[in-house]
Amino acid sequence: MSDDNFKLFHQIIPGGKIPGDWTDSAIPLNIRVGENSVTDSATNFRQFFSKLPCGLIIGNNVTIKSASLATEEQGMIEIGDYSYIYNASLACNTKITIGRFVFIAGGVNIVDSDFHPLTPASRLADTIALSPAGNKRNRPSFESKPVIIEDEVWIGFNASVLKGVRIGKGAIIQPGAVVIKDVPAGFIVAGNPAQKVGKI
C-alpha cells in the first residue's frame, strides 16, 4: 500500500476518491474547493444531495473531519477559508454560510430548517408521508431560513444553531448552547435557549 493510504487527511477533489477510504464513495462533483482544503473521508459527503450546479463552496485551508455535510436538492453550503469542522452535522434545506477562521466542535448541529411542519395535523400527515406506506412527494411544506455564521466564531461541543440565526464576528457559543436567535459580534452565549453571558 502507498503511504497515501495512511494519511489522516486528503485533499478534497471534486469527483475524486480517497486512497484507503473505508467507503467506496466519491466526493461530489458539484462543489468548488480552494487550495489546501482537506478531509479524512468521503463519508463526510454521504448525505450531500444538492442538485445545484454548485451546492458546496469550500475556501482555502479548510479542514473537515468526521462531519456530515447534508443538503436537500436545493441546499447550498459555503465554508470560508481556514475553518475547521470536526464531527459536526450541517443539515441544509436552503443555505448555510460559514465564514473564515470558524471552529466548529464535535456534536454541533447547524440546521436551516425544522425539516418538518409545526402544526399537529401537518406533523401527522408528514409522518405518514415519510412512512414505508406513504409517498414522500406528499409531504406538507415546512419553513426554512438561512443560517449565517460570520468570521472567527467558535462553536463549542454539542451546541445547536437553529434556522434563521446569524452569529456575529468573533462570537463564542458555549458547549451545549441552543441558539435560536441572532448573536451579536463579540458576545459569548450559553444555555438553552442561549443567552448572553459575556463579551470578548
N, C-alpha and C positions, 0 to 999 in steps of 0.2 A: 504494500500500500504506500501511496505517496504521503509525504509529510503534510500535504494539504488536508488529508482526511482527518488529521488530529488537531487541526487548528480550532480554537474555540469560536472565532468569528471569521466570517467570509464576506467578501464584497457582495453587495446587493446588485444583481444584474437582472434587469427585466427579461423574463423568459428563461433564465438560467436555473440550473440545479446545483445544489451544494454538495461538493465531494464528501462522502461519508455520512450524509444526512440519513437519519433513520426513516424518513419518509421519501417516497419517490416523487413527491410533488415538485412542481416548478414554481418559481417566483412569477407573479402575474406580469403579463406583457404591457398592460395599460397603466404603467406607472412611470414616473420620472424621478431619477435618482441623481443626486450630486456626487461630488468626489469623496472618496474615502468613507462612505457610509456602509455599515456592516450589520450582519445579523448572525445568529447562531443556527437558525434552521428555517426552512421554507414553511414549516408549520405555523409560523407567525402570520402567514397569509392564507391559512386554510379556510377561513370564513370571509375572505375578501371576494365579494360577489358583484362589485361595481361594474357596470357596463358602459360607463362614461368613457370617452376617448382617453382621458387621463383621470383615474379615480383616486390616485395617491401621488402626492408630491413629497419627496424626501430631500432635504437640503444636504449640505456638505457635513461630513464628520458626525453623522448621526449613528447611534448605537441602538439596535432593537434586539432585546434578548428575552426569550420565553414569554412573548407577548401575544396578544390576539388583536389584529387589525381587521375588524369585522365591519363590512359595509353591506347595505342593501344595494339594489341595482342602480339607484341614482345617488348613492352616497359618495362623498368626497372627503378625504383626509389630507391635511397639509401638516408637515413636521419641519420646523425650522432648523437651521444649522446648529451643530454641537448639542443637540438634545439627546437625552438618554431615557429610554423606556425599558423598564425591567419588570417582567411578569405582571404586566398591566393589561387591561382589556378596554379597547376603544370600540364602542358599538355605534355605528353611524348610519342614520337614515338619510340625512341631507348633507350636513357639513360639520366637521370638527377641525379647528385650526389651532395648531400648537406653535408657539413662537420659537425664538432662538434661546439656547442655553437653558432649556427647561428640563428639570429632572422629575421623572415620574416613577415612584417606587412600587414595590411588589404589592399586589392585591388591589391596586387602584382601578376603579371603574369610571369611565367617562362616556356618557351617553347623551345623544342629542334628541332623544325621543323616549316616550314611555313604552313604545313598541306594543301598546295595546290601548283600546279605548278606555274611558274612565267611568262611564255610566254603567250601572249593574246590568241592564238589558244588553247593552253593546258588548260588555265583557263576556256575557254568556254566549252571545252569537259568535264572538271571536274564538272562544274555547271550542265551540262546535266546528267552526270552520277549520281550525288547526288540528282537529282530531283525525284519526285514520278514516273515519266515515264522512268527514267533511270535505270542503273544497276551499283551499287557501285563497282562491280568487274572490271568494265571497266575504273576505274579512272586512269588518267595518273600518272606517278611517280612524286614524289617531294623529295626535299632534306631534310635530317635530319643530324644534327651534335650534339654530346653530349654536355651538359652543366655541368660545374664543378664549384661548389661554395665551396671554401676552408673554414677552421675553422674560427670562430669568426667574421664572416661577418654580418653586419647589412644592411637590405634592407628596405627602407622607404616606406610609403604609396603610392600605385598606381604606383610604379616603374615597369618596364618591362625588363626582361632579355631574350634576343633572342638567337637563335640557335648558337652553336659553341663557346659560350662565356665561358671564365674561369675568375672567380673573385678570386683574391689572398687573402691570410690570412689577417684578420683584416680590410679589406676594408669597406667603408661605401658608400652605394648607396642612394643618397638623394631622398626624395619623388618626384614622377613623372618622374624620370630619365628613359630614354630608352637606355639600354645598348646593343650596337651592336658589341663591340669589347672587348678584354680582359682588365681587370682592374688589375694593379699590386698590390701586397700586400701592405697594409697600406695606400692606397690612398683613397681620397674622390672624388666621381664623381657626377655630376649633369647635368641636361638639356637633350635636345633631338636634336641630339644624345648626349649621356652622354660624358662629357669632365672632365678632372682632374681639381678640384678647390681647392685642398688642400691635405695635407698629415698628417697622425696621428703622 
